[in-house]
Amino acid sequence: MDESLTVDDVKRFEVAYNAELERGKVSSETQFSYAWCLIKGSNKTDILKGVLLLQGLCQSGADQRDYLFFIAQGYYKLGEYKKALRYINRLLQIEPTNRQAIELQEKINDQMKKDGLIGLGILGGTALVMGGAAALAGLVFSNRK
């Protein structure tokens, strides 16, 4: 999932996409290829652009597995795990045994659990600090009397 394309690869896909866009009609193949290449990168703005291009293809009536998979992958890379899970689950409704989709679903779930535990750890640490501060304040005020 972390593979990136060269700058020349990205430029080639971008030129093809923009040329069709200027002619007034972008083919679904060209739009998919450009979106795929954007999602493969590491720039968050490009990844989001790729996701939006693929969502446009889904809205055109086609609900192809590749669109759903790469939308989910893009959202995963953006840290939007709930959205990623929604798209990968949609793909798994269509193809329940799709190995790539199952693996991505597991990665998403693992990351959500990890982030949840980290969040709980931060909350727990904050509560511990606040509780300690309150106890210390109580000692200070009780010693003043």
N, C-alpha and C positions, 0 to 999 in steps of 0.2 A: 504494500500500500504506500510505502514511502518513496517509491521510485519517482524520479523526476525526469522530465524531458530536457533536451538542450534548448538553449535560447533560439537556435535556428529552427528546431522542430516547432516550437511555439509560434514563431514568426510565420512559418509556412502555413500553419493552420489558421492563423489570424488573417493572413493575406487572402486565403481562399474564402474565408467567411465574409470578410469585408467586400471582396469582389462580387460575391453573390448578393450581398445586402445592397450594394449600389445598383445592381440590376433589378432589384425589387423583389426577389424571391430567393430565399435561402433554403436549400434542400435539407431534409431532416438528417441526411448522412453528414453533410458539412457542419451543420449545427451541432450534431452529436460529437463529431471529431474535435471540433474546437472546444466544446464544453469539457470533454474528456481530458484534453490536454491541459486546460486551466485547472481542473480538479487535481490532476497529477502533480501540480506545482506546490509551492509552499507559501505563496503570497495569498493572504486571507481575502483580499479584495478580488483577486483572480478566481479563487476557489468559489466565492459567493457568486460571482458572475457566471461561472460554469454551472453551478447549481440552478440558478435562475434560468439559464438557457435550456437546461434539461427539463425543468418544470414546465417550461413553455411547450416542449415537445410532448410531455404527458398530457397537457391540456388540449392538445390538438387531436385527441382521441386515441392516440397510441399509448399503450401502457406497457411498453416493452420492458423486459427484465433488466436490460442494460441501463436504461434510464433510471429506473428505481434504485438499482445497485449503486450507481455512481452518485446519485443524489444523496443516498444514505452515507456513502463514503465521504462526500464533500462535507456534509453536516458533521460527521464524526471528526474530521480534521479541523473543523471550526469550533469544536467543543459543544456543539448543539446536539447533545445526546438524545434528548427526547424526540426531536425532529428526525434524527438519524434512525432511531428505533421505529418510528412510525413508518418510514419508507421501507426499511428492511423487512418489517413485519408484513407490509403490503406485498412485497415480492414473495415472501414465504407463503402467503396465502395462494399465490399463483403457482409457485414451484416449491412445495414443502421440503423437497429433498435437495435443493440447491446448496451444494457444499460451501461455495464462496459466501453465500448469503448467511448460512448458519454460522460460519466462522466470524463474519463481520458482526452478526447479532451477539455472539459471545463476547467479542471485544468491546462492543458498546455497553453491554450489561456489566462486564467487569469494570470498565471505566466509571460507569455510573455508581457502582458499589464503592469503588475506591474513592471517588469524589465525595460520596455520601459519608464514608468513614472519616475522611479528612475533615469534612464539614462538622461532623459530630465531635471530632477531636478538638477542633478550634472552639466550638461552643462549650465543650467540657472544660477546656483550659481556661476560657474566659470566665465560666461559672466558678471555677476553682479560685482564680485570681480575685474575682469580685467577692466571693465568700470569705477568702482570706483577708481582704481589705476590710470587709464589714466586721469580721471578728477582731481585727486589730483596732479598728475604730471603737468597738465596744470596750476593749481593754483600756484604751486611752481614756475614754470618758468615764469608765467606772473607777479608774485610779484617781481621777480629779476630785471625786467626792470626798 
